[in-house]
Amino acid sequence: MCRNIRQLHNFEPPATAEEVQAAALQYVRKVAGSTRPSVRNQEAFDRAVTAVAHATQHLLEDLVTTAPPRDREVEAARAKERSARRFAS
């Protein structure tokens, strides 16, 4: 999985449209193999980002869990701690 795509499900507050769009953009970039499409491919690239964002939003709305929602700040602190341990010299 692309490291730049973050988990969006089961957070309080829920993922914003901007977060969903950013994840969709990262996914399409990964699949396409480029961060900037050519002028000729821009329309297809944009359509793909919109479609992936739309599908992602529906998925997040339909997912059900019994786990309590996670706190974004706590999860970010855990990620920083894992990164510090991983890249410690």
C-alpha positions in Angstrom: 0.0 0.0 0.0 1.1 3.5 -0.7 2.5 5.0 2.5 0.9 8.4 1.7 -2.6 7.0 1.8 -3.8 7.1 5.4 -6.6 5.1 7.0 -9.8 7.2 7.0 -12.3 4.8 8.6 -13.4 5.0 12.3 -12.0 8.4 13.3 -13.7 11.1 15.3 -14.4 13.5 13.6 -15.0 11.5 10.4 -12.8 12.0 7.4 -13.3 15.2 5.5 -14.0 15.5 1.8 -10.5 17.0 1.4 -8.9 13.9 3.1 -10.9 11.6 0.9 -9.8 13.6 -2.2 -6.2 13.5 -1.1 -6.3 9.7 -0.7 -7.9 9.3 -4.1 -5.2 11.5 -5.7 -2.4 9.5 -4.1 -4.1 6.2 -5.2 -4.4 7.4 -8.8 -0.9 8.7 -8.8 0.4 5.3 -7.6 -1.6 3.4 -10.2 -0.7 5.7 -13.0 2.9 5.8 -12.1 3.2 9.5 -12.2 2.5 12.5 -10.1 1.7 14.8 -13.0 -0.1 13.4 -16.0 0.6 14.8 -19.4 -1.8 17.4 -20.8 -3.2 14.7 -23.0 -3.9 12.4 -20.0 -5.1 15.1 -17.5 -8.8 14.6 -18.2 -8.6 10.9 -17.7 -6.5 11.4 -14.5 -9.0 13.9 -13.1 -11.9 11.6 -13.9 -10.2 8.7 -12.1 -9.5 10.8 -9.0 -13.2 11.9 -8.9 -14.4 8.3 -9.3 -12.1 6.9 -6.6 -13.0 9.7 -4.2 -16.7 9.0 -4.8 -16.3 5.3 -4.3 -14.2 5.9 -1.2 -16.8 8.3 0.3 -19.5 5.6 -0.2 -17.3 3.0 1.3 -16.6 5.0 4.4 -20.4 5.8 4.8 -21.3 2.1 4.5 -18.6 0.6 6.8 -19.9 -0.6 10.2 -17.8 -1.2 13.2 -18.3 -1.8 16.9 -14.9 -0.5 17.8 -14.8 3.0 19.4 -13.7 5.8 17.1 -10.0 6.6 17.3 -8.6 10.0 18.0 -6.5 11.5 15.2 -4.0 13.2 17.5 -3.4 10.0 19.5 -2.9 8.0 16.2 -0.5 10.7 14.9 1.6 10.6 18.1 1.8 6.8 17.8 2.9 7.1 14.2 5.6 9.6 15.1 6.8 7.3 17.9 7.0 4.3 15.5 8.8 6.4 12.9 11.3 7.6 15.5 12.0 4.0 16.6 12.3 2.8 13.0 14.7 5.5 11.8 16.7 6.0 15.0 20.4 6.0 14.2 
